[in-house]
Each structure stands twice: as structure tokens, then as C-alpha cells.
Amino acid sequence: MSDISANLELIQGQIAAAAAKSGRTPDSVQLLAVSKTYPSEIVRQAFLARQIRFGENRVQEVLDKAPQLPPEIEWHLIGHLQKNKTRKVLPLCAWIHSVDSLKLAEAINRIAGELNLKANVYLQVNISDDEAKFGFSPAEIRQSLTPLANLQHLHIEGLMTIPEFSADVEKTRPHFAALRELRDELSNDCDLPLPGLSMGMSHDFTVAIEEGATIVRVGSAIFGKR
Ligand SMILES: *Cc1c(COP(=O)(O)O)cnc(C)c1O
């Protein structure tokens, strides 16, 4: 067995254990394999080990890799998207985790309409108020909710966050809990169910799952150090 398939198996086990700890089934949490910086041959190995969902943070990297790989792969964009790249990304990436402003959401909605598709998105929230991070502040997302909910070509699955890094995962846990609480509040206030919470990376995904993550974005724990 390759390292990659062994790592995937190990992580699936950790996902199942963390889900069980919070009274959920293993299939309530999806694993997104973050393949940024790794060549397509490595992605193919993970795909052959039955990993279907892959995340990339740069548009150009998805444009380069996707044509070299099986069409069954489901690509997720997890990095900041510039409006002028939307038209290229939408046909390739079924999911965009990094919708970080109302203006970007409106641009995606318009182009998805032109391309006659529905864009599946998460709204990125800067939950730990980190100046270096993209995302809606909780106040901004409350204000933007009604116009967001009216965008007909967007399917808003839920919220995504990248909390400020801490080596101590217990310091990150309150940020994950805060994203879940914000989701509960928003879905109460509008007609959007917002079931999805995209949160947790290699060093903290089990804690994210304990706090309600439905999709974890894991790179180095699968593929090794970048
Ligand atoms: C790189 C990246 C990850 C994965 O990070 P690892 O620490 O390698 O698991 C997750 N989310 C985003 C947005 C990233 O850019």
C-alpha cells in the first residue's frame, strides 16, 4: 500500500472516531484532499485509493491539473477567487469554498446564469477577525444575507472558515464553535438551511468535526509536507 492510501485510511478512521464522539455517523463528514502544490501524478495515486474530492487554492493550478486527471474527480476551489477568473473556474470546480464578499457572490451568480449552471458555494467567514484573512465578518454576513439568499444561480451550502493558526487546537476550538453558532443564527433568520460547515485542516480536523464540521480540508496529513 502506498503512503498516500495508508494516510487516507488513517484519516478516514480519525474522521469516523471524531464523528462518533459527537454522536454523528462517519458519512456525515466529507474528506476534501487538498492537493495544492502536489503534481497530478500524486493526485492520481490518491484517486486510485478512492479519494474523489480534491481542493486547490489557485485557479491556474486547477486549470493545469484537471485536464490531466480523470473526469470523475470533484474539484473544490478553496482559495481567494478574483472575479475575472470566475468564468474559467465555474465549469471545472463544482464547489467554491471561498466566496468572501457579496460582490464576488453576485459575479459568480451572474456567470453561473450565463453558463446555465448552479454554483455550489460556501461563504467564507473571517471568524477570528484575522487581518490577514479574506472573508465576511460576522456583521457583514448578517447584512448581506438577504441579497445572498436571492441569488438564483447559487446553491449556498453553508459557511467556511480558516481560523487564525494556533499549535494548541484547544485555542482554535472556540472559533469552530463560533462558526457553527453563526450558521445556526443565520439559518434561523432566513430560509436557507445552510447545512455545510467547511472547517478543519491537517492539524485540527478532529476538533473541527467535534464542533460540527461537515467537510474537512486536509492536505499535508495525506500528501506529506509541502
Ligand atoms: C492548504 C489549505 C488547507 C490544507 O492545509 P493542511 O495544513 O496542509 O492540511 C486547507 N484549507 C485551505 C484554505 C488551504 O489553503
The ligand as a Tripos MOL2 file, in Angstrom:
@<TRIPOS>MOLECULE
LIG
   15    15     1     0     0
SMALL
NO_CHARGES

@<TRIPOS>ATOM
      1 C1         -3.6330   24.4990    2.2770 C.3       1 LIG1
      2 C2         -5.0200   24.6230    2.7870 C.ar      1 LIG1
      3 C3         -5.5830   23.6170    3.5790 C.ar      1 LIG1
      4 C4         -4.8650   22.3460    3.9850 C.3       1 LIG1
      5 O1         -3.8230   22.6110    4.8710 O.3       1 LIG1
      6 P1         -3.0030   21.4030    5.5540 P.3       1 LIG1
      7 O2         -2.4470   22.0210    6.7690 O.co2     1 LIG1
      8 O3         -1.9540   21.0070    4.5580 O.co2     1 LIG1
      9 O4         -3.9600   20.3140    5.8320 O.co2     1 LIG1
     10 C5         -6.9040   23.7840    3.9960 C.ar      1 LIG1
     11 N1         -7.6170   24.8830    3.6640 N.ar      1 LIG1
     12 C6         -7.1080   25.8760    2.9100 C.ar      1 LIG1
     13 C7         -7.9490   27.0500    2.5870 C.3       1 LIG1
     14 C8         -5.7800   25.7750    2.4450 C.ar      1 LIG1
     15 O5         -5.2910   26.7680    1.6950 O.3       1 LIG1
@<TRIPOS>BOND
     1     1     2 1
     2     2     3 ar
     3     2    14 ar
     4     3     4 1
     5     3    10 ar
     6     4     5 1
     7     5     6 1
     8     6     7 2
     9     6     8 1
    10     6     9 1
    11    10    11 ar
    12    11    12 ar
    13    12    13 1
    14    12    14 ar
    15    14    15 1
@<TRIPOS>SUBSTRUCTURE
     1 LIG1         1 GROUP 0 **** ****
